[in-house]
C-alpha cells in the first residue's frame, strides 16, 4: 500500500472536492503507461500506482514526467477538444500547455497513441529542417505507438518527412509503423525520409519503418 505522510492525508481531506478530479485524471494517465514503465515507476518511488497518482496530484513528485494520451487519429493542431499527436508534441517540447486539448508537458514526457490506428499526416507542419509533417522534437519524448501507424497522406501531393529531432531532442518510438515519408530539397531537407536525427538522439523499439 501507499505510505503517505500525515500532512498529505490532511491536505487531501481538506481539499478533496478540488483534488479528486485531478487525482482521477493523473491515475488514468499513469494507467496508460506500459506495464514495464509502471513497474519502473513503482520501484523508483516506492508507491503503488494510486500512490503515484496522489503524489502527482499533490505536486509531491516534481521529477515525474508527464503522460500525454492522444485521443484522436487526426494528428493536426485544432481546438476540437481532442488531444492530437501534434498538440501533444508541442506541449511536451514546451513543458507547458500550449494546447488546451492536451495535458501540459513536464520533463521527459511519454505520448501514448491510440492502439492499432492509422494517423495520417495531412500536410507540412514546419520547414526549419526541411518539410516535416510533425512538430520538430526538441525535448525528451517517448512515443508509445501501441501498434499504430504514422504515415504521410498518400493523396497529398506535398512531399515531407514524418519526424525530425533537433540538437535538444531525444526521441524514443515504440511499437509504431512509420511510412510514406519523403525527404527532398537541400541539406538537411534531403535527409531522413521517415525521421531526420539532426544532432539529437533517436531510439526505435519494435518499430517498422517502410515505404519512405
C-alpha positions in Angstrom: 0.0 0.0 0.0 0.9 3.7 -0.2 3.0 5.1 2.6 1.7 8.7 2.7 2.8 11.3 5.3 0.1 12.7 7.7 0.5 16.1 6.0 -0.6 14.7 2.7 -3.6 12.9 4.2 -4.7 16.1 5.9 -4.3 18.1 2.7 -6.3 15.5 0.7 -9.1 15.6 3.2 -9.3 19.4 3.4 -9.2 19.9 -0.4 -10.9 16.7 -1.6 -13.5 18.4 -3.8 -10.8 20.2 -5.8 -8.2 17.4 -5.8 -10.3 14.3 -6.6 -10.9 15.1 -10.3 -7.2 15.9 -10.8 -6.3 12.6 -8.9 -8.6 10.6 -11.3 -7.0 12.3 -14.3 -3.5 11.6 -13.0 -4.4 8.0 -12.2 -5.7 7.3 -15.7 -2.6 8.9 -17.3 -0.4 6.5 -15.3 -2.6 3.5 -16.2 -2.0 4.4 -19.9 1.8 3.6 -19.5 3.2 0.3 -20.5 3.5 -2.4 -17.8 7.3 -2.0 -17.8 7.1 1.7 -17.3 4.6 1.3 -14.5 6.8 -1.2 -12.8 9.8 1.0 -13.1 8.0 4.0 -11.6 6.7 1.9 -8.7 10.2 0.7 -7.9 11.6 4.2 -8.2 9.1 5.9 -5.9 8.2 3.0 -3.6 4.5 3.6 -4.2 1.5 1.9 -5.7 0.0 3.3 -8.9 -2.6 5.1 -6.9 0.1 6.4 -4.6 2.0 7.8 -7.6 -1.2 9.5 -8.8 -1.7 11.1 -5.4 1.9 12.3 -5.4 1.3 13.9 -8.8 -2.0 15.5 -7.6 -0.3 17.0 -4.6 2.7 18.1 -6.6 4.9 15.9 -4.4 6.7 14.2 -7.3 8.2 17.1 -9.4 10.6 14.9 -11.2 7.9 12.6 -12.5 7.4 13.1 -16.2 4.0 13.7 -17.8 2.0 11.3 -19.9 0.0 12.8 -22.8 -2.6 10.4 -24.2 -3.6 11.1 -27.8 -7.3 10.7 -28.2 -7.8 11.3 -31.9 -6.4 9.8 -35.1 -6.3 13.3 -36.6 -2.7 14.4 -35.9 -3.1 18.1 -36.7 -3.4 21.1 -34.3 -7.0 22.1 -33.9 -9.1 23.2 -31.0 -11.6 20.3 -31.1 -11.3 19.1 -27.5 -9.3 16.1 -28.6 -5.6 15.7 -27.9 -3.8 15.2 -31.2 -0.2 14.0 -31.8 1.0 17.4 -32.9 -0.6 19.1 -29.9 0.9 16.5 -27.6 4.4 17.1 -29.1 4.1 20.9 -28.8 3.1 20.6 -25.1 5.9 18.1 -24.4 8.5 20.3 -26.1 7.4 23.4 -24.2 6.9 21.7 -20.8 3.7 23.7 -20.8 0.1 23.6 -22.0 0.3 25.4 -25.3 -2.8 23.5 -26.4 -5.6 23.2 -24.0 -6.6 19.9 -25.7 -3.7 18.0 -24.1 -2.2 18.0 -20.6 1.0 20.1 -20.1 4.4 18.6 -20.7 6.7 18.0 -17.8 10.3 16.7 -18.2 10.8 13.6 -20.2 7.3 13.0 -21.5 5.5 9.9 -22.8 3.0 10.3 -25.6 0.6 7.4 -25.9 -1.1 6.8 -29.2 -4.5 5.0 -29.6 -4.0 1.3 -30.2 -3.8 -0.1 -33.7 -4.9 3.0 -35.5 -3.6 4.9 -38.6 -2.6 8.6 -38.0 -2.4 10.2 -41.4 -0.4 13.5 -41.6 -2.4 15.9 -43.7 0.5 18.2 -44.7 3.7 20.1 -43.8 3.8 21.3 -40.2 7.2 23.1 -40.4 10.2 23.8 -42.5 13.3 24.7 -40.4 14.9 21.3 -41.0 13.1 20.7 -44.3 9.5 19.8 -44.9 8.3 17.8 -41.8 4.8 16.6 -41.0 5.0 16.7 -37.2 6.5 19.4 -34.9 10.3 19.0 -34.5 11.2 17.1 -31.4 13.2 19.4 -29.1 13.0 17.6 -25.8 13.0 14.1 -24.3 9.9 12.3 -25.6 8.8 8.7 -25.9 6.0 7.9 -28.4 4.3 4.7 -27.4 2.6 3.6 -30.6 0.6 0.6 -29.4 0.7 -0.9 -32.9 -0.4 2.2 -34.6 0.9 3.7 -37.9 2.1 7.3 -38.6 2.1 8.0 -42.3 2.1 10.8 -44.9 -1.2 11.1 -46.6 -0.7 9.3 -49.9 -3.3 11.5 -51.6 -1.5 14.7 -50.6 0.9 15.9 -53.4 3.1 17.7 -50.9 6.3 15.7 -50.0 7.5 15.7 -46.5 9.2 13.5 -43.9 7.3 12.4 -40.8 9.6 13.3 -37.9 12.7 15.4 -37.1 14.8 15.7 -34.0 17.0 18.8 -33.3 20.0 19.0 -31.1 18.0 19.3 -27.9 15.7 16.4 -28.7 15.8 12.8 -27.6 13.1 10.6 -29.2 12.1 7.1 -28.4 9.5 5.5 -30.6 8.0 2.1 -29.6 5.7 -0.3 -31.5 4.9 2.1 -34.3 4.9 1.8 -38.1 6.4 4.8 -39.9 5.6 5.0 -43.7 5.2 7.3 -46.7 7.7 10.0 -45.6 9.8 11.8 -48.3 12.9 13.9 -47.9 13.5 16.5 -50.6 15.5 19.7 -51.2 18.9 20.8 -50.0 20.6 19.7 -46.8 19.2 18.9 -44.2 15.8 18.7 -46.0 17.1 15.9 -48.2 17.9 13.6 -45.2 15.7 11.3 -43.3 12.7 10.2 -45.3 10.9 8.9 -42.2 13.0 10.5 -39.4 15.8 13.1 -39.5 18.0 13.0 -36.5 19.7 16.4 -36.6 22.3 16.2 -33.8 19.7 14.7 -31.3 19.1 11.2 -30.1 16.8 8.5 -31.6 15.8 5.1 -30.4 13.4 2.8 -32.2 12.0 -0.2 -30.3 9.7 -2.8 -32.0 9.0 -0.4 -34.9 8.6 -0.9 -38.7 10.0 1.7 -41.0 8.8 1.1 -44.5 8.0 2.8 -47.8 9.8 6.0 -47.0 
